[in-house]
Amino acid sequence: VKEVANLSLVSSACDVVSAAYASTKESHPYLRSVCDAAEKGVQSVSEAAASCVQPVLATLEPHVAAASEYASKGLEKLGEKLPLLQKPVEQILSDTKELLPSRAADVKDAVSS
């Protein structure tokens, strides 16, 4: 999970969503109250679940480590095949905006011929 979260695409997407969430909370006081209550509820549930799950995780540690190793290798291969994962959202959007006019011209030429 940490490796996925550290991918530029995922990290920057989380930053964008977080900024939008914070901005929405600031702009809408009623929504802020609902969000604050939801956040407190999620935090309480997370803390309770963490204390209950901890003994199970300790027992499953060797299996979790093996799964983590397997997932890490799969993520490396995915990163090699999809270099897009190493780019932040802003760069992907910028690259796409630059690419669209030339692709549109290609499509127009293909349709014309």
N, C-alpha and C positions, 0 to 999 in steps of 0.2 A: 504494500500500500504506500509506503514511504517513497519507493522508487517511482511509482506511477504519479504520485503527488509532486515529485521533483521534476517531471517532464515539463519542459517550457510551455507546451501547449496547455497542459492541464493546470499548471501553476498560474499562468496568466489568465486562463478562463476563470479560475477560482477568484482571482483578484478582481476581475471585471464584475462577476456576480456579487462579490462581497461589497464592492463600491456601490453597485446599484441598490443592493439591500440597505446599506447604511444611508444612502441618499433618500431612499423611499421612506425609511423610518424617520428621518429628519423632516421630510416634507409633509408627512401625514401623521399628526399626533394620535388620532384614533388607531391607526394601523400600528403605530409605535407601541401602544399599550398591548395590543394583541400579540405583536411580535415578542415583546419583553416577557409576557406570560408564557408564550410557547417556548422561548429560550430557557426559562427557568424550569419548565416541565421536562424538556429534553435533557437538561443538565442533571436533574434529580433522577430521571430514569437511567441515564448513562452511568451515574455513580452507583446506583443500586445494582445495575447489571454487571458493572465491572467487578464489584465485590463478590457477586455470585459466580461469575464466570472464571475468576482467577484460579480457583483450585482445579477446574477442568482444564484450563490452558496449561497449567503446570504438568498435568498428567499427559497431555497431548504434545508437549514440547518437541519431542523428536520428530513427530509427524508434521508438525507445523514448520519445523526447520527444513525438512525435506520438501514440503510443498513450496516454501518460500524460495528455496534454491531453484526448483523447477520453474517457478513463475518468473524468477529473475532472468533465467536463461531465455525463456520465451519472450520476455520484454526486450531483451537485447536484440533478439532476432527481429522482432517487430520494429524496433527502432532503426535497424539497418534497412528494412524494406520500406518503412514510412518515415523518411527524414523530416516530414512535416511535423512529427511529434516533438522535434527539437526546437521548433520555432514558436515564438509567442503569438497569441491571437492577433495582436496589432499588426505584426509583420505579415501574417497570412492574409489578413484583410487587405493590406496595402498591396501585396503581390497580386492578389486576385483582381483588385481594381485596375492595376496596370496591365494585367493579362487580358481582361475582358474586351477592350477595343480591338486588339489584334485578332482575337478569336472570333469576334463578331464580323470583322472584315473577311476572315477566312470562310465563315459560314455564308456570308453574302456572295462571295465569289463563287463558292460551290453551287449555290442555288441559281446564280446567274448563268453558269455554264451548263 
